[in-house]
Amino acid sequence: MKNKIKKSILVLIFFISQHNFVTSQIYHNPIKTHGNLSVSGNKIVDQNKQPVSFAGNSFFWSNTNWGAEKFYNAEVVSWLKKDWETTIVRVAIGVDENGGYLTDTTNKDRIKVVIDAAIKEGLYVIIDWHSHHAEKHQKEAIEFFKEMATLYGHLPNIIYEIYNEPIRSSWSNDIKPYAEAVIAAIRIIDPDNLIIVGSSTWSQDVDIVSKDPITSNKNIAYTLHFYAASHKEKLREKAQIALDNGIALMVTEWGTINASGDGNVDHESTDKWIEFLLKNKISHLNWSVNDKNEGASIIKPNVSEKGNWSDTDLTESGKKVKTIIKHWNKQ
Ligand code: MG
């Protein structure tokens, strides 16, 4: 009898350990499990046409001498995957500000290190054209994305984000024509990978977009950005209108703090947003991987540039976001 109980316990332990093993394997190899992503109605679906969402981290502006370029390395990507169970990362190539790509092409080398690391680790990676005025540099955007599509367009990992945050540009007159031109150039090289488009008011006007969406191509989704201490129910209502009108959303950038990137963590508002994203299966990436002394940074100043962060190295925002990412897809 005793032996029987012992055996049953051992069998039970075996099954529990197998279950945990499978769970962590699934979300540590998102590319193997989910493969090519596409848009179906207002959802992102995987290679099996199942709705799917991912949680991860956005890197900070890549601009030279802005202080966050030191984190654009393979070790950080590997650490986020291993310790945070991040399944998607975003490189934010600074474009038209000081030290950006238009005047300093080393930005491109920098983001490629992270893109290559994400591919090696089996993660999704968003290539974000981090500009507030992208339609002023359409030619350069087209050249850049043609190069990215040529290098990476055959891989399931890659997602193109062609305009981070328009500010006061008009959706129908400025942003949409820009997006259609860039999308057409990408599609000649890469017929299928997801392309994400921003909207006016720092990528909050997804309701406006949903009344005049891009129909010239498939697998187009739209980014929604929020900062929890500044943006609340009103912005979720805009997001809901967009979803109801049938467009797919990805939150390629969000913060626990206010819209300036600073201030205290708003725990209550963050929790409400996460509940909304979970309910609607919307992927999200937290702003940002940086040690600058401001609320949005996930790590404190002067910690290791290569990951391996202890919980005391994390900021208040970093601790909360790590928990959110680790629990995503296990709820
Ligand atoms: Mg492709």
py3Dmol code that shows the C-alpha trace and the ligand (Angstrom):
import py3Dmol

protein = """\
ATOM      1  CA  MET A   1       0.000   0.000   0.000  1.00  0.00           C
ATOM      2  CA  LYS A   2       2.745   2.390   1.047  1.00  0.00           C
ATOM      3  CA  ASN A   3       4.582   1.669  -2.173  1.00  0.00           C
ATOM      4  CA  LYS A   4       1.425   2.323  -4.156  1.00  0.00           C
ATOM      5  CA  ILE A   5       1.026   5.769  -2.561  1.00  0.00           C
ATOM      6  CA  LYS A   6       4.699   6.486  -3.195  1.00  0.00           C
ATOM      7  CA  LYS A   7       4.280   5.481  -6.830  1.00  0.00           C
ATOM      8  CA  SER A   8       1.176   7.660  -7.218  1.00  0.00           C
ATOM      9  CA  ILE A   9       2.990  10.651  -5.762  1.00  0.00           C
ATOM     10  CA  LEU A  10       5.929  10.098  -8.091  1.00  0.00           C
ATOM     11  CA  VAL A  11       3.604   9.847 -11.091  1.00  0.00           C
ATOM     12  CA  LEU A  12       1.840  13.036 -10.001  1.00  0.00           C
ATOM     13  CA  ILE A  13       5.161  14.895  -9.615  1.00  0.00           C
ATOM     14  CA  PHE A  14       6.189  13.649 -13.055  1.00  0.00           C
ATOM     15  CA  PHE A  15       3.011  14.996 -14.676  1.00  0.00           C
ATOM     16  CA  ILE A  16       3.250  18.351 -12.877  1.00  0.00           C
ATOM     17  CA  SER A  17       6.874  18.767 -13.950  1.00  0.00           C
ATOM     18  CA  GLN A  18       6.029  17.782 -17.523  1.00  0.00           C
ATOM     19  CA  HIS A  19       3.191  20.280 -17.585  1.00  0.00           C
ATOM     20  CA  ASN A  20       5.439  23.105 -16.360  1.00  0.00           C
ATOM     21  CA  PHE A  21       8.088  22.071 -18.828  1.00  0.00           C
ATOM     22  CA  VAL A  22       5.650  22.221 -21.734  1.00  0.00           C
ATOM     23  CA  THR A  23       4.199  25.583 -20.600  1.00  0.00           C
ATOM     24  CA  SER A  24       7.586  27.263 -20.384  1.00  0.00           C
ATOM     25  CA  GLN A  25       8.743  25.646 -23.626  1.00  0.00           C
ATOM     26  CA  ILE A  26       5.777  27.003 -25.543  1.00  0.00           C
ATOM     27  CA  TYR A  27       6.395  30.580 -24.573  1.00  0.00           C
ATOM     28  CA  HIS A  28      10.150  30.365 -24.791  1.00  0.00           C
ATOM     29  CA  ASN A  29       9.910  29.305 -28.426  1.00  0.00           C
ATOM     30  CA  PRO A  30       7.133  31.497 -29.793  1.00  0.00           C
ATOM     31  CA  ILE A  31       8.423  31.263 -33.353  1.00  0.00           C
ATOM     32  CA  LYS A  32       8.407  27.461 -33.301  1.00  0.00           C
ATOM     33  CA  THR A  33       4.910  27.375 -31.817  1.00  0.00           C
ATOM     34  CA  HIS A  34       3.261  30.234 -33.677  1.00  0.00           C
ATOM     35  CA  GLY A  35       5.341  30.850 -36.823  1.00  0.00           C
ATOM     36  CA  ASN A  36       4.099  33.370 -39.365  1.00  0.00           C
ATOM     37  CA  LEU A  37       1.639  35.930 -38.022  1.00  0.00           C
ATOM     38  CA  SER A  38      -1.169  37.434 -40.048  1.00  0.00           C
ATOM     39  CA  VAL A  39      -4.244  39.609 -39.602  1.00  0.00           C
ATOM     40  CA  SER A  40      -7.720  38.079 -39.543  1.00  0.00           C
ATOM     41  CA  GLY A  41     -10.489  40.603 -38.905  1.00  0.00           C
ATOM     42  CA  ASN A  42      -9.547  42.528 -35.763  1.00  0.00           C
ATOM     43  CA  LYS A  43      -7.157  39.825 -34.489  1.00  0.00           C
ATOM     44  CA  ILE A  44      -3.550  38.816 -35.019  1.00  0.00           C
ATOM     45  CA  VAL A  45      -3.497  35.072 -35.733  1.00  0.00           C
ATOM     46  CA  ASP A  46      -0.669  32.544 -35.850  1.00  0.00           C
ATOM     47  CA  GLN A  47       0.311  29.916 -38.426  1.00  0.00           C
ATOM     48  CA  ASN A  48      -2.634  27.746 -37.243  1.00  0.00           C
ATOM     49  CA  LYS A  49      -5.020  30.712 -37.654  1.00  0.00           C
ATOM     50  CA  GLN A  50      -5.498  30.925 -33.876  1.00  0.00           C
ATOM     51  CA  PRO A  51      -5.712  34.411 -32.274  1.00  0.00           C
ATOM     52  CA  VAL A  52      -2.494  35.086 -30.418  1.00  0.00           C
ATOM     53  CA  SER A  53      -0.820  37.815 -28.388  1.00  0.00           C
ATOM     54  CA  PHE A  54       2.659  38.403 -27.018  1.00  0.00           C
ATOM     55  CA  ALA A  55       4.211  40.455 -24.207  1.00  0.00           C
ATOM     56  CA  GLY A  56       7.644  41.989 -24.206  1.00  0.00           C
ATOM     57  CA  ASN A  57       9.950  44.977 -24.108  1.00  0.00           C
ATOM     58  CA  SER A  58      10.658  47.966 -26.299  1.00  0.00           C
ATOM     59  CA  PHE A  59      14.208  49.250 -26.399  1.00  0.00           C
ATOM     60  CA  PHE A  60      14.693  53.028 -25.984  1.00  0.00           C
ATOM     61  CA  TRP A  61      15.573  55.429 -28.848  1.00  0.00           C
ATOM     62  CA  SER A  62      18.709  54.080 -30.550  1.00  0.00           C
ATOM     63  CA  ASN A  63      20.139  57.589 -31.113  1.00  0.00           C
ATOM     64  CA  THR A  64      23.896  57.993 -30.673  1.00  0.00           C
ATOM     65  CA  ASN A  65      24.824  59.578 -27.336  1.00  0.00           C
ATOM     66  CA  TRP A  66      21.294  59.405 -25.936  1.00  0.00           C
ATOM     67  CA  GLY A  67      22.482  56.869 -23.370  1.00  0.00           C
ATOM     68  CA  ALA A  68      20.427  53.761 -24.167  1.00  0.00           C
ATOM     69  CA  GLU A  69      22.473  52.494 -27.101  1.00  0.00           C
ATOM     70  CA  LYS A  70      24.608  50.438 -24.688  1.00  0.00           C
ATOM     71  CA  PHE A  71      21.628  48.109 -24.128  1.00  0.00           C
ATOM     72  CA  TYR A  72      21.398  47.201 -27.825  1.00  0.00           C
ATOM     73  CA  ASN A  73      23.276  43.930 -27.327  1.00  0.00           C
ATOM     74  CA  ALA A  74      22.573  40.196 -27.632  1.00  0.00           C
ATOM     75  CA  GLU A  75      23.040  39.527 -23.913  1.00  0.00           C
ATOM     76  CA  VAL A  76      20.133  41.815 -22.977  1.00  0.00           C
ATOM     77  CA  VAL A  77      17.850  40.034 -25.468  1.00  0.00           C
ATOM     78  CA  SER A  78      18.904  36.673 -24.079  1.00  0.00           C
ATOM     79  CA  TRP A  79      18.342  37.848 -20.486  1.00  0.00           C
ATOM     80  CA  LEU A  80      14.857  39.226 -21.233  1.00  0.00           C
ATOM     81  CA  LYS A  81      13.910  35.919 -22.793  1.00  0.00           C
ATOM     82  CA  LYS A  82      15.333  33.813 -19.972  1.00  0.00           C
ATOM     83  CA  ASP A  83      14.443  35.874 -16.907  1.00  0.00           C
ATOM     84  CA  TRP A  84      11.358  37.874 -18.014  1.00  0.00           C
ATOM     85  CA  GLU A  85       9.958  35.265 -20.465  1.00  0.00           C
ATOM     86  CA  THR A  86       9.693  38.014 -23.039  1.00  0.00           C
ATOM     87  CA  THR A  87       8.461  36.704 -26.396  1.00  0.00           C
ATOM     88  CA  ILE A  88       8.695  39.905 -28.442  1.00  0.00           C
ATOM     89  CA  VAL A  89      11.104  42.858 -28.491  1.00  0.00           C
ATOM     90  CA  ARG A  90      11.089  46.165 -30.342  1.00  0.00           C
ATOM     91  CA  VAL A  91      14.049  48.100 -31.672  1.00  0.00           C
ATOM     92  CA  ALA A  92      13.353  51.848 -31.892  1.00  0.00           C
ATOM     93  CA  ILE A  93      15.590  53.308 -34.576  1.00  0.00           C
ATOM     94  CA  GLY A  94      15.828  57.050 -33.970  1.00  0.00           C
ATOM     95  CA  VAL A  95      15.411  58.773 -37.328  1.00  0.00           C
ATOM     96  CA  ASP A  96      15.307  62.563 -37.553  1.00  0.00           C
ATOM     97  CA  GLU A  97      16.382  63.773 -34.117  1.00  0.00           C
ATOM     98  CA  ASN A  98      19.992  64.393 -32.986  1.00  0.00           C
ATOM     99  CA  GLY A  99      22.178  61.334 -33.414  1.00  0.00           C
ATOM    100  CA  GLY A 100      19.476  59.581 -35.445  1.00  0.00           C
ATOM    101  CA  TYR A 101      19.776  57.371 -38.516  1.00  0.00           C
ATOM    102  CA  LEU A 102      19.459  60.151 -41.107  1.00  0.00           C
ATOM    103  CA  THR A 103      22.751  61.657 -39.917  1.00  0.00           C
ATOM    104  CA  ASP A 104      24.353  58.613 -38.308  1.00  0.00           C
ATOM    105  CA  THR A 105      23.934  55.214 -39.954  1.00  0.00           C
ATOM    106  CA  THR A 106      25.523  53.416 -36.967  1.00  0.00           C
ATOM    107  CA  ASN A 107      21.949  53.348 -35.621  1.00  0.00           C
ATOM    108  CA  LYS A 108      21.229  50.680 -38.217  1.00  0.00           C
ATOM    109  CA  ASP A 109      24.182  48.512 -37.107  1.00  0.00           C
ATOM    110  CA  ARG A 110      22.975  48.893 -33.514  1.00  0.00           C
ATOM    111  CA  ILE A 111      19.432  47.676 -34.162  1.00  0.00           C
ATOM    112  CA  LYS A 112      20.681  44.808 -36.331  1.00  0.00           C
ATOM    113  CA  VAL A 113      22.553  43.395 -33.335  1.00  0.00           C
ATOM    114  CA  VAL A 114      19.242  43.127 -31.449  1.00  0.00           C
ATOM    115  CA  ILE A 115      17.259  41.891 -34.481  1.00  0.00           C
ATOM    116  CA  ASP A 116      19.839  39.137 -35.089  1.00  0.00           C
ATOM    117  CA  ALA A 117      19.816  38.189 -31.396  1.00  0.00           C
ATOM    118  CA  ALA A 118      15.999  38.015 -31.358  1.00  0.00           C
ATOM    119  CA  ILE A 119      16.052  35.738 -34.418  1.00  0.00           C
ATOM    120  CA  LYS A 120      18.637  33.492 -32.748  1.00  0.00           C
ATOM    121  CA  GLU A 121      16.527  33.313 -29.571  1.00  0.00           C
ATOM    122  CA  GLY A 122      13.308  32.533 -31.469  1.00  0.00           C
ATOM    123  CA  LEU A 123      11.549  35.781 -30.537  1.00  0.00           C
ATOM    124  CA  TYR A 124       9.377  38.129 -32.544  1.00  0.00           C
ATOM    125  CA  VAL A 125      10.995  41.504 -33.216  1.00  0.00           C
ATOM    126  CA  ILE A 126       9.417  44.783 -34.262  1.00  0.00           C
ATOM    127  CA  ILE A 127      11.548  47.104 -36.400  1.00  0.00           C
ATOM    128  CA  ASP A 128      10.214  50.515 -35.406  1.00  0.00           C
ATOM    129  CA  TRP A 129      10.914  53.679 -37.458  1.00  0.00           C
ATOM    130  CA  HIS A 130      10.967  55.885 -34.376  1.00  0.00           C
ATOM    131  CA  SER A 131       9.906  59.222 -35.800  1.00  0.00           C
ATOM    132  CA  HIS A 132       7.273  61.882 -35.094  1.00  0.00           C
ATOM    133  CA  HIS A 133       7.493  63.254 -38.669  1.00  0.00           C
ATOM    134  CA  ALA A 134       8.040  60.232 -40.909  1.00  0.00           C
ATOM    135  CA  GLU A 135       6.099  61.585 -43.902  1.00  0.00           C
ATOM    136  CA  LYS A 136       8.802  64.244 -44.264  1.00  0.00           C
ATOM    137  CA  HIS A 137      11.356  61.509 -44.970  1.00  0.00           C
ATOM    138  CA  GLN A 138       9.353  59.030 -47.029  1.00  0.00           C
ATOM    139  CA  LYS A 139      12.189  58.311 -49.469  1.00  0.00           C
ATOM    140  CA  GLU A 140      14.573  57.412 -46.648  1.00  0.00           C
ATOM    141  CA  ALA A 141      11.907  55.267 -44.939  1.00  0.00           C
ATOM    142  CA  ILE A 142      11.318  53.345 -48.175  1.00  0.00           C
ATOM    143  CA  GLU A 143      15.046  52.727 -48.667  1.00  0.00           C
ATOM    144  CA  PHE A 144      15.428  51.583 -45.060  1.00  0.00           C
ATOM    145  CA  PHE A 145      12.470  49.184 -45.085  1.00  0.00           C
ATOM    146  CA  LYS A 146      13.449  47.762 -48.482  1.00  0.00           C
ATOM    147  CA  GLU A 147      16.800  46.863 -46.954  1.00  0.00           C
ATOM    148  CA  MET A 148      15.161  45.327 -43.853  1.00  0.00           C
ATOM    149  CA  ALA A 149      12.701  43.347 -46.013  1.00  0.00           C
ATOM    150  CA  THR A 150      15.559  42.041 -48.151  1.00  0.00           C
ATOM    151  CA  LEU A 151      17.582  40.991 -45.108  1.00  0.00           C
ATOM    152  CA  TYR A 152      14.773  39.621 -42.931  1.00  0.00           C
ATOM    153  CA  GLY A 153      11.461  39.429 -44.833  1.00  0.00           C
ATOM    154  CA  HIS A 154      11.660  35.651 -45.317  1.00  0.00           C
ATOM    155  CA  LEU A 155      11.672  35.066 -41.536  1.00  0.00           C
ATOM    156  CA  PRO A 156       8.519  34.744 -39.372  1.00  0.00           C
ATOM    157  CA  ASN A 157      10.155  36.821 -36.586  1.00  0.00           C
ATOM    158  CA  ILE A 158       9.990  40.201 -38.280  1.00  0.00           C
ATOM    159  CA  ILE A 159       7.278  42.846 -37.833  1.00  0.00           C
ATOM    160  CA  TYR A 160       7.660  46.239 -39.510  1.00  0.00           C
ATOM    161  CA  GLU A 161       6.444  49.352 -37.650  1.00  0.00           C
ATOM    162  CA  ILE A 162       6.726  52.091 -40.226  1.00  0.00           C
ATOM    163  CA  TYR A 163       5.715  55.175 -38.230  1.00  0.00           C
ATOM    164  CA  ASN A 164       6.086  55.336 -34.449  1.00  0.00           C
ATOM    165  CA  GLU A 165       4.053  58.364 -33.424  1.00  0.00           C
ATOM    166  CA  PRO A 166       2.638  60.975 -35.753  1.00  0.00           C
ATOM    167  CA  ILE A 167       1.636  64.040 -33.725  1.00  0.00           C
ATOM    168  CA  ARG A 168      -0.610  66.499 -35.572  1.00  0.00           C
ATOM    169  CA  SER A 169      -0.424  65.018 -39.076  1.00  0.00           C
ATOM    170  CA  SER A 170      -3.736  64.086 -40.679  1.00  0.00           C
ATOM    171  CA  TRP A 171      -4.497  60.367 -40.982  1.00  0.00           C
ATOM    172  CA  SER A 172      -6.177  60.514 -44.383  1.00  0.00           C
ATOM    173  CA  ASN A 173      -4.037  63.254 -45.956  1.00  0.00           C
ATOM    174  CA  ASP A 174      -0.532  62.640 -44.551  1.00  0.00           C
ATOM    175  CA  ILE A 175      -0.084  59.390 -42.649  1.00  0.00           C
ATOM    176  CA  LYS A 176      -2.145  57.029 -44.820  1.00  0.00           C
ATOM    177  CA  PRO A 177      -0.513  58.089 -48.141  1.00  0.00           C
ATOM    178  CA  TYR A 178       2.936  57.738 -46.524  1.00  0.00           C
ATOM    179  CA  ALA A 179       2.009  54.310 -45.134  1.00  0.00           C
ATOM    180  CA  GLU A 180       0.648  53.094 -48.478  1.00  0.00           C
ATOM    181  CA  ALA A 181       3.862  54.109 -50.252  1.00  0.00           C
ATOM    182  CA  VAL A 182       6.119  52.384 -47.697  1.00  0.00           C
ATOM    183  CA  ILE A 183       3.894  49.288 -47.583  1.00  0.00           C
ATOM    184  CA  ALA A 184       3.942  48.989 -51.391  1.00  0.00           C
ATOM    185  CA  ALA A 185       7.763  49.078 -51.349  1.00  0.00           C
ATOM    186  CA  ILE A 186       8.003  46.429 -48.601  1.00  0.00           C
ATOM    187  CA  ARG A 187       5.466  44.160 -50.316  1.00  0.00           C
ATOM    188  CA  ILE A 188       7.497  43.931 -53.534  1.00  0.00           C
ATOM    189  CA  ILE A 189      10.146  42.160 -51.448  1.00  0.00           C
ATOM    190  CA  ASP A 190       8.158  40.633 -48.572  1.00  0.00           C
ATOM    191  CA  PRO A 191       4.576  39.674 -49.442  1.00  0.00           C
ATOM    192  CA  ASP A 192       3.344  38.679 -46.024  1.00  0.00           C
ATOM    193  CA  ASN A 193       4.960  39.797 -42.732  1.00  0.00           C
ATOM    194  CA  LEU A 194       2.927  42.044 -40.426  1.00  0.00           C
ATOM    195  CA  ILE A 195       3.181  45.790 -40.981  1.00  0.00           C
ATOM    196  CA  ILE A 196       2.121  48.115 -38.146  1.00  0.00           C
ATOM    197  CA  VAL A 197       1.028  51.705 -38.781  1.00  0.00           C
ATOM    198  CA  GLY A 198       0.807  54.618 -36.315  1.00  0.00           C
ATOM    199  CA  SER A 199      -1.870  57.296 -36.059  1.00  0.00           C
ATOM    200  CA  SER A 200      -2.164  60.951 -35.088  1.00  0.00           C
ATOM    201  CA  THR A 201      -1.955  62.203 -31.469  1.00  0.00           C
ATOM    202  CA  TRP A 202       1.022  59.961 -30.613  1.00  0.00           C
ATOM    203  CA  SER A 203      -0.685  56.845 -32.029  1.00  0.00           C
ATOM    204  CA  GLN A 204      -3.900  57.227 -30.083  1.00  0.00           C
ATOM    205  CA  ASP A 205      -6.353  58.008 -32.930  1.00  0.00           C
ATOM    206  CA  VAL A 206      -7.053  54.407 -33.897  1.00  0.00           C
ATOM    207  CA  ASP A 207     -10.797  55.222 -34.002  1.00  0.00           C
ATOM    208  CA  ILE A 208     -10.138  57.706 -36.841  1.00  0.00           C
ATOM    209  CA  VAL A 209      -8.018  55.105 -38.655  1.00  0.00           C
ATOM    210  CA  SER A 210     -10.777  52.498 -38.363  1.00  0.00           C
ATOM    211  CA  LYS A 211     -13.134  54.691 -40.411  1.00  0.00           C
ATOM    212  CA  ASP A 212     -10.633  54.893 -43.285  1.00  0.00           C
ATOM    213  CA  PRO A 213      -8.297  51.893 -42.987  1.00  0.00           C
ATOM    214  CA  ILE A 214      -5.636  50.804 -45.466  1.00  0.00           C
ATOM    215  CA  THR A 215      -7.154  48.339 -47.914  1.00  0.00           C
ATOM    216  CA  SER A 216      -4.410  48.260 -50.540  1.00  0.00           C
ATOM    217  CA  ASN A 217      -2.656  45.374 -48.798  1.00  0.00           C
ATOM    218  CA  LYS A 218      -3.093  42.508 -46.322  1.00  0.00           C
ATOM    219  CA  ASN A 219      -1.607  41.875 -42.876  1.00  0.00           C
ATOM    220  CA  ILE A 220      -1.778  45.500 -41.803  1.00  0.00           C
ATOM    221  CA  ALA A 221      -2.367  46.288 -38.114  1.00  0.00           C
ATOM    222  CA  TYR A 222      -2.299  49.554 -36.195  1.00  0.00           C
ATOM    223  CA  THR A 223      -0.398  50.583 -33.124  1.00  0.00           C
ATOM    224  CA  LEU A 224      -2.041  51.985 -30.017  1.00  0.00           C
ATOM    225  CA  HIS A 225       0.201  53.742 -27.496  1.00  0.00           C
ATOM    226  CA  PHE A 226      -0.782  54.492 -23.909  1.00  0.00           C
ATOM    227  CA  TYR A 227       0.846  55.764 -20.730  1.00  0.00           C
ATOM    228  CA  ALA A 228      -1.208  54.487 -17.830  1.00  0.00           C
ATOM    229  CA  ALA A 229      -0.991  57.551 -15.542  1.00  0.00           C
ATOM    230  CA  SER A 230      -2.208  59.857 -18.361  1.00  0.00           C
ATOM    231  CA  HIS A 231      -4.466  57.699 -20.531  1.00  0.00           C
ATOM    232  CA  LYS A 232      -7.415  55.822 -19.153  1.00  0.00           C
ATOM    233  CA  GLU A 233     -11.022  54.857 -20.004  1.00  0.00           C
ATOM    234  CA  LYS A 234     -11.372  57.491 -22.762  1.00  0.00           C
ATOM    235  CA  LEU A 235      -8.516  55.967 -24.748  1.00  0.00           C
ATOM    236  CA  ARG A 236      -9.819  52.439 -24.189  1.00  0.00           C
ATOM    237  CA  GLU A 237     -13.134  53.646 -25.651  1.00  0.00           C
ATOM    238  CA  LYS A 238     -11.277  54.790 -28.792  1.00  0.00           C
ATOM    239  CA  ALA A 239      -9.547  51.402 -28.951  1.00  0.00           C
ATOM    240  CA  GLN A 240     -12.883  49.636 -28.588  1.00  0.00           C
ATOM    241  CA  ILE A 241     -14.363  51.670 -31.491  1.00  0.00           C
ATOM    242  CA  ALA A 242     -11.382  50.642 -33.636  1.00  0.00           C
ATOM    243  CA  LEU A 243     -11.803  46.959 -32.738  1.00  0.00           C
ATOM    244  CA  ASP A 244     -15.558  47.135 -33.332  1.00  0.00           C
ATOM    245  CA  ASN A 245     -14.895  48.658 -36.744  1.00  0.00           C
ATOM    246  CA  GLY A 246     -12.739  45.624 -37.536  1.00  0.00           C
ATOM    247  CA  ILE A 247      -9.098  46.725 -37.432  1.00  0.00           C
ATOM    248  CA  ALA A 248      -6.374  44.803 -35.563  1.00  0.00           C
ATOM    249  CA  LEU A 249      -4.308  46.542 -32.883  1.00  0.00           C
ATOM    250  CA  MET A 250      -0.904  46.032 -31.300  1.00  0.00           C
ATOM    251  CA  VAL A 251       0.344  48.100 -28.374  1.00  0.00           C
ATOM    252  CA  THR A 252       3.922  48.451 -29.577  1.00  0.00           C
ATOM    253  CA  GLU A 253       4.700  50.940 -26.811  1.00  0.00           C
ATOM    254  CA  TRP A 254       3.161  51.560 -23.394  1.00  0.00           C
ATOM    255  CA  GLY A 255       4.228  52.838 -19.984  1.00  0.00           C
ATOM    256  CA  THR A 256       3.141  52.469 -16.380  1.00  0.00           C
ATOM    257  CA  ILE A 257       3.800  56.186 -15.808  1.00  0.00           C
ATOM    258  CA  ASN A 258       2.670  59.463 -17.414  1.00  0.00           C
ATOM    259  CA  ALA A 259       2.915  60.455 -21.080  1.00  0.00           C
ATOM    260  CA  SER A 260       6.214  62.319 -20.579  1.00  0.00           C
ATOM    261  CA  GLY A 261       7.817  58.978 -19.701  1.00  0.00           C
ATOM    262  CA  ASP A 262       8.273  60.036 -16.096  1.00  0.00           C
ATOM    263  CA  GLY A 263       6.357  60.167 -12.810  1.00  0.00           C
ATOM    264  CA  ASN A 264       5.131  57.428 -10.504  1.00  0.00           C
ATOM    265  CA  VAL A 265       3.814  54.037 -11.508  1.00  0.00           C
ATOM    266  CA  ASP A 266       0.014  54.099 -11.722  1.00  0.00           C
ATOM    267  CA  HIS A 267      -0.701  50.564 -10.541  1.00  0.00           C
ATOM    268  CA  GLU A 268      -4.489  50.773 -10.757  1.00  0.00           C
ATOM    269  CA  SER A 269      -4.576  52.196 -14.276  1.00  0.00           C
ATOM    270  CA  THR A 270      -1.884  49.765 -15.478  1.00  0.00           C
ATOM    271  CA  ASP A 271      -3.914  46.824 -14.159  1.00  0.00           C
ATOM    272  CA  LYS A 272      -7.033  48.070 -15.978  1.00  0.00           C
ATOM    273  CA  TRP A 273      -5.108  48.344 -19.231  1.00  0.00           C
ATOM    274  CA  ILE A 274      -3.608  44.871 -18.881  1.00  0.00           C
ATOM    275  CA  GLU A 275      -7.087  43.459 -18.268  1.00  0.00           C
ATOM    276  CA  PHE A 276      -8.302  45.178 -21.477  1.00  0.00           C
ATOM    277  CA  LEU A 277      -5.357  43.859 -23.508  1.00  0.00           C
ATOM    278  CA  LEU A 278      -5.843  40.353 -22.154  1.00  0.00           C
ATOM    279  CA  LYS A 279      -9.559  40.356 -22.917  1.00  0.00           C
ATOM    280  CA  ASN A 280      -8.945  41.485 -26.497  1.00  0.00           C
ATOM    281  CA  LYS A 281      -5.771  39.411 -27.063  1.00  0.00           C
ATOM    282  CA  ILE A 282      -3.659  42.453 -27.880  1.00  0.00           C
ATOM    283  CA  SER A 283       0.150  42.172 -27.858  1.00  0.00           C
ATOM    284  CA  HIS A 284       2.069  44.779 -25.901  1.00  0.00           C
ATOM    285  CA  LEU A 285       5.635  46.008 -25.428  1.00  0.00           C
ATOM    286  CA  ASN A 286       6.722  48.099 -22.475  1.00  0.00           C
ATOM    287  CA  TRP A 287       8.682  51.330 -22.840  1.00  0.00           C
ATOM    288  CA  SER A 288      11.568  50.926 -22.138  1.00  0.00           C
ATOM    289  CA  VAL A 289      14.864  49.067 -21.742  1.00  0.00           C
ATOM    290  CA  ASN A 290      16.875  51.899 -20.250  1.00  0.00           C
ATOM    291  CA  ASP A 291      18.620  53.037 -17.057  1.00  0.00           C
ATOM    292  CA  LYS A 292      17.888  56.763 -17.455  1.00  0.00           C
ATOM    293  CA  ASN A 293      16.663  58.329 -14.224  1.00  0.00           C
ATOM    294  CA  GLU A 294      12.980  58.495 -15.212  1.00  0.00           C
ATOM    295  CA  GLY A 295       9.855  56.549 -14.359  1.00  0.00           C
ATOM    296  CA  ALA A 296       9.621  54.540 -17.586  1.00  0.00           C
ATOM    297  CA  SER A 297      13.067  52.924 -17.298  1.00  0.00           C
ATOM    298  CA  ILE A 298      12.956  49.262 -16.250  1.00  0.00           C
ATOM    299  CA  ILE A 299      16.370  49.365 -14.580  1.00  0.00           C
ATOM    300  CA  LYS A 300      18.163  51.729 -12.210  1.00  0.00           C
ATOM    301  CA  PRO A 301      21.095  53.890 -13.348  1.00  0.00           C
ATOM    302  CA  ASN A 302      24.484  52.210 -13.670  1.00  0.00           C
ATOM    303  CA  VAL A 303      23.375  48.581 -13.536  1.00  0.00           C
ATOM    304  CA  SER A 304      24.894  45.998 -15.893  1.00  0.00           C
ATOM    305  CA  GLU A 305      24.626  46.781 -19.619  1.00  0.00           C
ATOM    306  CA  LYS A 306      24.381  43.069 -20.392  1.00  0.00           C
ATOM    307  CA  GLY A 307      21.300  41.939 -18.435  1.00  0.00           C
ATOM    308  CA  ASN A 308      21.739  39.596 -15.459  1.00  0.00           C
ATOM    309  CA  TRP A 309      19.717  42.055 -13.380  1.00  0.00           C
ATOM    310  CA  SER A 310      18.650  41.194  -9.833  1.00  0.00           C
ATOM    311  CA  ASP A 311      15.256  42.390  -8.607  1.00  0.00           C
ATOM    312  CA  THR A 312      16.987  45.209  -6.707  1.00  0.00           C
ATOM    313  CA  ASP A 313      18.407  46.445 -10.045  1.00  0.00           C
ATOM    314  CA  LEU A 314      14.845  46.940 -11.322  1.00  0.00           C
ATOM    315  CA  THR A 315      12.860  50.146 -10.890  1.00  0.00           C
ATOM    316  CA  GLU A 316       9.309  50.095  -9.547  1.00  0.00           C
ATOM    317  CA  SER A 317       8.085  50.062 -13.143  1.00  0.00           C
ATOM    318  CA  GLY A 318      10.556  47.313 -14.058  1.00  0.00           C
ATOM    319  CA  LYS A 319       9.335  45.060 -11.246  1.00  0.00           C
ATOM    320  CA  LYS A 320       5.673  45.486 -12.196  1.00  0.00           C
ATOM    321  CA  VAL A 321       6.289  45.010 -15.903  1.00  0.00           C
ATOM    322  CA  LYS A 322       8.415  41.891 -15.338  1.00  0.00           C
ATOM    323  CA  THR A 323       5.509  40.302 -13.439  1.00  0.00           C
ATOM    324  CA  ILE A 324       3.056  41.263 -16.201  1.00  0.00           C
ATOM    325  CA  ILE A 325       5.248  39.825 -18.964  1.00  0.00           C
ATOM    326  CA  LYS A 326       6.060  36.630 -17.037  1.00  0.00           C
ATOM    327  CA  HIS A 327       2.379  35.915 -16.446  1.00  0.00           C
ATOM    328  CA  TRP A 328       1.157  36.745 -19.934  1.00  0.00           C
ATOM    329  CA  ASN A 329      -0.277  33.705 -21.724  1.00  0.00           C
ATOM    330  CA  LYS A 330      -0.405  31.752 -18.446  1.00  0.00           C
ATOM    331  CA  GLN A 331      -3.623  33.417 -17.258  1.00  0.00           C
TER     332      GLN A 331
END
"""
ligand_1 = """\
1
MG
Mg 7.758 37.298 -45.373
"""
view = py3Dmol.view(width=600, height=400)
view.addModel(protein, "pdb")
view.setStyle({"model": 0}, {"cartoon": {"style": "trace"}})
view.addModel(ligand_1, "xyz")
view.setStyle({"model": 1}, {"stick": {}})
view.zoomTo()
view.show()
